[in-house]
Amino acid sequence: MNTISAMPVNPVMKEGDFLPLHGTDFVEFYVGNAKQAAHFYKTAFGFQSLAYAGPETGIKDKASYVVRQNKLTFVFTTPLRANNPVADHIYKHGDGVKHLALMVDDAADAWFQTTSRGAVSAMEPIKYSDESGEAVVSGIHTYGDTVHLFIERKNYNGVFLPGYVAWNSSYNPTSTGLLYVDHCVGNVGWNQMNKWVAFYENVLGFRNILSFDDNDISTEYSALMSKVMSNGNGFVKFPINEPAEGKKKSQVEEYLDFYDGEGCQHVALATNDIVATVTELQNRGIEFLKVPASYYDELLERVGKIDEDIAPLKELGILVDRDDEGYLLQIFSKPVEDRPTLFFEIIQRKGAKSFGKGNFKALFEALEREQDLRGNL
Ligand code: FE2
């Protein structure tokens, strides 16, 4: 028997780390056709079917497909009729990220701690239960129409969340080695970065661990600024970008134009073997940004000795950068929808905790070539 009830809140302000997070619980995308989107992520990215909710399970206005790969869980939700907030979201933004859901021990308290520090509630704490136990969900608004959900599932043993049934499929493509969400980047409007930095500091208790200004991130034409926000244990990282003035249109501005507002620009997915993962993704049709072959000419001089052979990195277009603690390998997909909005980063960290600043110039020149092809530079 499924039940839904309001979850009481204990109104006591905490000190110190008032919002302990265990990581990203799931990323939910609002899409025009969830059935086909789930198939694409299974086929191209190597996810497996996990759970489903829709008309057959008593949900009358939308359908949601849940897929999983290691610790990565994606949810694809689509409206069944026009008069629906999910439909409004898609009409305005196209396919995109709606929920960045965070794993907590106490979703009612996470809601209280954040809303009492200024967050706008998106969902008061609700307890959902079924025969597999109970889960508590709450939510707050962040940039644009994006929402952070707080998910408390310690008393739940079901396949995903109450209300969902197991989705058993006869089509089970193999994994591409993607492991978990490394970070999720938000694009915000002109002069809005510091407002959202303050939001993550004051409302969620995050801190600013890295900053890039337009001197770090500018090419001949386009520029952006970025600040990386991290929670206390470093499991959740949200870089925030805003456009900066350049000769031509910033890539962030192109996103804001086509997403029709602020939103999630990219989700970075971790792997332990980027050469194998990217080889597999490319074989399955995922397209990546390419840097010129000359990028690799002075690579070892710039980053020092690395474990990998240069030849496969060069062939696949994988970038390398080093910081004080080690190095990282990364590559960026082209947008995964027709609007030049959301894309994915594939990242393998070998000690480095940074974000590939040394690659920004080569990368942004590659991005600008794409932007120019679209007539948006
Ligand atoms: Fe990134």
Boltz pocket constraint, residues with backbone or C-beta under 6 A from the ligand:
constraints:
  - pocket:
      binder: B
      contacts: [[A, 183], [A, 185], [A, 266], [A, 268], [A, 345], [A, 355]]
      max_distance: 6.0
